[in-house]
Amino acid sequence: MEEKRKNYLTTGEFAKLCGVTKDALFHYDRIGLLKPELTKENGYRYYSLNQFFTFDLISILKEAGSSLREIKEYIHHQDTKRFLAILQEKQASLAAEQRKIDKMQRLLQSTIEITRQGLAAAYTKPQIQWGEQEYLIVFAVSSLAEERQWLDQVCEHFDYCASCGVEEEIPLGCIVLQQNLEKGLFIENFYYTKIAGPVVSDRLFVKPAGWYGIIDHQGPYDTLADSYQQLLQFIQQQQYQICGNGYEKDLIDYFAVSDPEQYVTRISIQVTPTVKSSAT
């Protein structure tokens, strides 16, 4: 009996060999996934060394994302083709998960950069800057829309972006059309999400490369008109004129602070140097 006993490991010894707790082995026993090869009349459980290979298989499949129920079913109906199919399925699942992680990393990095811009912003100091071309997915919202209707449209917008598989920034921006800017109306005509590149979509809007008058506004959204007026005066003083739309982009918003007085919104308006007629 002592010689036979040496071929087996106690629950504690087997748990140590596998790098798990005894409770994990008790759980596997209860659900019929990995039962001890020998159970004495006194209730002591013993595992054979060969069962380490079964445990290793369980660990691999579990690490690959299989549920214990799926693993149990496979172990009870084990064959090579089925094993290959499981691995290929889990490989595809992990690849999809990796794409999600990569996307979230890009979103986080983008948000970090935007927030840093907000922290470094020179409030109420307008300037003229060159802006690169950007691609936006837009949707129009009526100024008369109720809050619930607006929220429904925002949710539909994000669902649409997800369905297109586009890489987007987290903040939702606004567009004020040129004709409204020229009338002194600073009402958002479109909301947008910036994306990484062009896509085939009837909602695609291209923000052109060019010169932009820019001002970083600090405060709640209902005070943006003050910064718009200041920026328009600055544009005129610098001998530029409006030649395109205005864009609002949150640098610091409710994600970062709870006090709207601390919000930072970048306003940019496309401009061109004023053409002076030559004297004859």
Buried (B, 14 or more C-beta within 10 A) or exposed (E): EEEEEEEBBBBEEBBEBBEBEBEBBEBBBEEEBBBBBBEEEEEEBBBBEEBBEBBEBBBBBEEBEBEBEBBBEBBEEEEEEEEEEBBEBBEEEEEEEEEEEEBEEBBEEBBEEBBEBBEEBEEBEBEBEEBEEBBBBBBEBEEEEEEEEEEEBBEEBEEBBEEBEBBBBBBBBBBBBBEBBEEEBBEBBBBBBBBEEEBEBEBBBEBEEBBBBBBBBBBEBEBBBEBBEBBBEBBBEBEBBBBBBBBBBBBBBEEBEEEEEBBBBBBBBBBEEEEEEEEE
